């Protein structure tokens, strides 16, 4: 049968059908048309409602993100304040101005804390103590410190530190308690013990008034855990605070959501009304709530009001959708559905009218339309995330706009490429990728988190769910992936993990034992130091043992009695008992604990702190014995002891009388001044000792004191302030030991260690020290040092001819002549044998030093009369090195001077040579020989001969 025949047959059948069923066809066509249009209207309405609902969900998500971002931006300052509070805790509140400045400078305020103008520390000062407080601060390198206050409140809250000071100078010394809003925030922070945000205040910045807040965090004394407002006020040492500029904090939040949202932010005031704070359209602080940009908000599709708290302060967020957001709501799909539905209805009517002729075409169009509707439905359900559809070979065939927003790749760039090929990098977890590949190879779906790379190179985290797609016959046609950007969540998880780790480190490295127990007395948690004390591992004690298992019988009885009372909500303070570890080690501990109760008053757990007081306990036990021995100790015969009241003797022992040569009771009532050589030494000792004694520190020194007969003796003096004495008098106890003989021995030993025994000149050790000092001084004064190496000429002949005694006498005479020929600040040293070194300080070049050396050489050449009556003479070869040559070290200068001396000796001896870096040495003979230089040449005195260096 030919195609024409088929067509002719179908036409005949159509003609017959048309003739026989015209009425039925009309009725069916009309019914199909009406039914199709009705269904289309329902689908269009449903699609519009779905698009609006989906846009509403997105709008709500934007609003939630905006609220979270505002809260995070305000609370960012708390992280810095808590860090500063950690510094106070770690240093036991010994934070001075420099340490506080160093902490603030270690933080990048602009990057870490946008809108925060700095960090400060506020100290509570009673008005009666104000003058003393100001004097103390001015003495602490802050002479310009002043307090600005108003009113007559009994206590002031003064800004003691604030950094950077250049940006917050007006706040330094300001009494924030003198201003009602700030004082309200201070009182609330103390009452709650939590970070507290003030009401809106006006801050002066760059000569402009701007709205802002101050964030306050109370700081409590170490070892306290206040649970009520009175306890917090008693334990508080001060408050850390941060001034915050509202526009700088909120502008960033507005920029993040400005494409989707317009918002106004207000804060709850004292009268319960909302005070306006910020308008995102104008990017400014508003002055009249709801007035600014009201026209811009008219007619927007989505609105939402939210209330939340930051730092115990209530905020109201009024958000509306932007015109751009409203325009992004995809309503075109409903119109396409309407047009498509109407067309289908018409086609269906035509199909019924034409029956067989239009049946195939109607089915094809219906299937195509069904596929399009299915795809549109999938897109409508996932428009806020990235959606990818691939073929069976995992090549992308379709992506939505969310894919482009997240990855940066357009649909044209993604088509035909595998997602992994396009988006994965070396940082992507390959184990997770293999898991995905294995699941897809079996045609199964999977869910995974991957670290991918966007088109611009930045990395981001995705939560990916992949499901297979099947055709009508069940065959695999591809895969659909829905991807959610979870980068922010991952970042927060990482920060939380780092914070938890840091807290655990502090917990484990605390200098005391921390633990918590349940109602049965079993450990719920314990830190590392406490485990060391118990000699156990963590798994050995948690839920199985309790602290009572490590107490002695005395401690067990005491703990059992106190624990019943403690579970009723009472505290345990300073309970002492012995703790015995598994290996038998025993230590004395002091326990303090606080009970944690639920809302119904039932005991949940304890917060317990143990301190090792073994040494304190041992000392207490020894005090009893010490008290018994005190009388004998104070009245010993070896150590002089005196008790002074306002530096007047009120008690002393016999040894003190013998030490200073006084009779019995002769020193009582006398000022300690009689024991000092002069008024200056008496006053100097008082100025050095009593500040230390008043601070609780013992004082010890060695000094010369005067006996009754006027003799000076060396005394090892140590003193301690006596506690419990009258407040109007200073009583101290002093012990004195005569160390005069020890000092004499020390002086002799030191001189023997640093001086030559024969000539009493400095030896090599002292020479090295003085040469280093001379080089340092010359460097500061931009002068030079001349190092002169001398070797005696003719000394060996004298030694061999007249004996070693004569040689020693010659060396002593030469030493005396050298010493008398130089200035007091120059140094003459003997290295050994007949070698000497002269260090000339503060010279100007060769000419300056040459004059001195010529004079010294002339002195050396003078005849020497020996005790035997013989007359001898020696000369000297001198090598000189100047420190200005090339800035060499002391050792290198000595080596160069030695080399120059050898050159002088080889050149004829009894001469002077200078070392030069380029030519090594310079002859100092030509035109610079001393007046009797002929003695080193042909006119050399009798007895002067060449000598070997020894």
C-alpha positions, 0 to 999 in steps of 0.5 A: 500500500502506497502513502497516497492510498493510506492518505486517501483511506484516512481521508475517507474515514475522516469524511465518513466520521465527519458525516456520521459523528458531526454532532458528537464531535462538536459536543466532544470538542466543546467539552474538551475545550471547556475542560482543558481551559478549566484545568489550565486556569487551575494550573496557572493559579497553582503555579502563580501561588507556588511562585509566590510561596517560593519567593516568600520562602526566599524572602524569609531566608534573606530576612533570617540571614540579615537578622543573623548577620546583624546579631553577628556584627554586634556580637563580634565585639564580644569576641574581642572583649572576651579575649581581653578578659582572657588576658586579665584571667591569664595574668591574674589581673596584672594588666598594665597600660602597655600590656593592654595596648599590646593586646589591642594592637595585636588585633586588626580592629578594622578587619575583625571588628567592623564598626568597633572604634577600640577597646577600653577598660573601666574601673569602679572607683569610690568618690572618696578614692578619686584623688588617689586613683588619679595620682596613681594613674598619672604616676604610671606614665600618664601625666596627662590623665584626668577624670571628667565626671558630673553629679555626686554618685558614691562610685564612679566608673572611669575609663582607665585604659582605651585603645587606640588612644588617638581615636578615643582620646575624649573617652580616656578618664571619662566617668561613664557612670555620670551619664544615665544611659551608660550607667544603666548599661553598667548596672545591667552588666553587673547585675546579669554578669553577661555582655550588655549592650547600652541603649542608643547613645551619641558618639563624637567622631571626627567632629561629627555626632553619630549614633552608636552603642557601647558593649560592656563585659564585666571582669570578676576576680580570679577564683570567684563564680558569682551567681547573684547581683550582690556577689557579682558587684563584690567580685567585680574588678572592672568592665571591658567595653567597646564603642560601636558606630551604628552606621559602620556596623549596619552598612555592611549588613545592608550591602549584603542583602541590598539586592533583595531587601530594604530594612529599617532597624529600631531599638527598644527605648526606656519608655517601651517605644522603639527608637529608630536606628538605621535605614538601609535605603539611605544607609544612615541612622534615622531620626523618625521611625518609618518616615525615611524611605517610606515612599520607596517601600510602598507597594512592595510584595513582601514584608516582615517584622522581626524582634530579637535581642543583642546584649540584653537589648531588644531590636525590631527589624522591619524588612520589605522586598526590593523592586528587584526582588519582586521582579525576580519572582518568576511569574512568566511560567504561569503565563506560558502554562496558560498559553500552553494549556489553552493551546492544548485545549484547542489542540485537544478539541481539534484532535477530537474533531479530527480524530485519527488525523490529529491523534498522533500529533496530539500525543506527541505534543502532549508528551512534549508538553508533559516533559516541559511541565515536568522540567518546569516543576523541578525548576520551581521546586529548587530555584534557591539552590543550584540544580544540575541535570546530566545525561547518562554519561554524566555530562551536563545538559541543563543548569539553573540560575542558582548554579551560575550564582554559586559557581560563576559558570554560565549555562553555555560554559557548563553544557556538555561538561562533567561537573567534577571536571569543571568544579573540582580542584586539588583541595576536593576530597578525593575519597568523597569523590570516589564514593559518589562515582561508585554510587552513580556507577550502580545507578543509585543516588547519594548525598555528600559534602564537597569542597569545590572551586568557582570560576573566579578561583575561590573555594566553597562548600556544597551539600549535594544530593544526587538522584537518578532519572529514569525514562518511561521504560525504566531506563537510566536517562541521567541524573539530577543534582541539587546543591546547597552552598554551606560555606558559611555553616562550615566556617562557623563549625570550624570557628566553633571547633577552634573555640572549643579547642582553645577552651579545652586547652585553658581547662587542661592547662589551668594551674589547679584541678577542675572537675564536676560530679553527679548526684552519686558523687561520680566524675562527669568531667575532669581536667588534665592536672587533676588526672595527674594528681589522681594518677589515672586516665580519663576513661578510668574515672568518668562515670565510675569513680569519684573524688571520695575514692582518693581521700583519706578516711578523714577526708572521706568522712568530711566530704560525706558530711558536706556533700549532703548539704552541698547538694541542697544548693550550698557552697563548699569553700576552702575544705582541706583534706589529703588526696592520695593518688593510685601510686600512693603520692599524697598531697594536701588540697583545698576544695571549693565547689558550687552546686548547679541546680535545675529549674526545680532546684534539683542537683545536676552537677558540681563545679569544683576547683582543687588547689594543691596546698601541700607546701602551705600545709607543710609550712603551717606545720613547721610554724609550730616548731618555728615558734618554739625555736624562735626565741633561741634563734632571735637570741643567737650569738652569730646573727645580729637582729633588731626590731625597728618601729619607724626606723627606731630600735625597740628590740635587739639581741646581744649579738647586735651589741657585740657586732657594733660595739655597743653596751647592753640596751644602749641601742634601744630607742636609738634611730637606726641612723647611728649604724650608717656611715652618713645620712645619704646611705641611711636615706638611700637604704630606706628609699630602696627597702621600705617600698619592697617591704610594704608590698610584702617582699623581703629585702636583702642587700650588702652594704657598709655600716659603722661601728660605735668606734667609727670603723666601717664593716661590711654587713649582709642585711635582710629585712621583713615587714612585720604584719599585724602591727599598728596601722600608724607605725611601720615595724620591721625585723632586720638580720645582720651578718658581718661579712667583712672578711668574706668581702676581703677574700672576694676582693683578693680573689677577684684581683688575682683572677683579673691581674698579672701577679708579677706586674699587677697589670690587667691580664688577658681576661680583663684586657678583653673586657676593657677592649670590648668596652672601649670599642663600644664607647668609641662606636657611640662617640664616632672615635677610634681605638688603637690596640698596640702590641709590644714585644720587648727587644733585648729582654732575653739577653738580660734574662740569660745574663743576669737571671730571672730575678733581674728579668722580673725586675725589668718587667715591673719597671717597664710596666710602671713606665707604660702605666704612667705614660697613658691616660687613666681611661687607657689600659696597659695589660701584660699577656705573658713573658715580655709581651704587653698590650696598650689600648688607647681610647678615643684617638683620632687616626694614626697621628694621634696614637703615634705621638703617645707611642713615641713617648712610651717607646722613649720611656722604655728605652731609658736605662734600668738600674737593677738591685745588683747595681747593674744597669741594663736597657731594653727596647720594644717593637710595637704593632698598632691596629686601629678600630677604624680600619674596617670595624673588626672585633676585639680579637681580630684587632689583637691579631692585626696588632700582633702581625704589625708587631712582627713586621716591625721586629723584622724591619729592624726592631725598636720601631712602630708599625700600623696595620693596614687592610690593603697593604697589611702594615704601614711603617711608622718609622719614617719621620715619626721616630722618637727623639731617642729612636737612634737607640734602636739603630746603630746608636742602640744602648749597650745591652739592647739586643734582638730577643726571641718572643716568648 
